Amino acid sequence: MNQNVQLWMLAILALFGTLMVVVITPWLNTKSLSAQIDALRAEMNGKLSVTDGKMDALRMEVRQYIAEAGLRIVKEILELKSRMERLEEQRGLVRQP
């Protein structure tokens, strides 16, 4: 080969090698970063589903407490109503609607 061509060939190969390093390195870094982001997203989704399950359990517990409190209130109201009726009967009071 011609001496002049050999010099240009070395320069072109060096430029091509540099270009490969400059292009491939960021591509690999981006691919690695994407994998880390996907792993973090999966972890957060897992934690979110666990949190959703806990929230659902708490909602059910609160609903149960509210239902129990409502039953107690109704029971107390009925007891008070029957007491008032007994007192009215004992004292001979007539209730007008």
Residue, then its C-alpha position, 0 to 999 in steps of 0.5 A: m500500500n501507498q505510504n500516504v494511504q497508510l497514514w490516512m487509514l490509521a487516522i480514519l481507524a483512530l477516528f472510527g474507534t473514537l466514534m465507537v467509544v463516544v457513541i457506545t459508552p453513552w448508549l450502554n450508560t443509558k441502557s443501564l440507567s433505564a434498567q435501574i429505573d425499571a427496577l425502581r418502578a417495579e419496586m415502587n409499584g410493589k410497595l404501592s400495592v402493599t400500601d393499597g392493601k393496608m389502606d383497604a384493610l383500614r377502610m374495612e376496619v373503620r367501616q366496621y367500627i362505624a357500623e358497630a357505633g351506629l348499632r349502639i346508638v340505635k340501641e340506646i335510642l330505643e332504650l331511651k324511648s322505652r324508658m320515656e314510654r314507661l315514665e309516661e305510663q307511670r305518671g299518667l301522661v298522655r303523649q300527643p303526636 
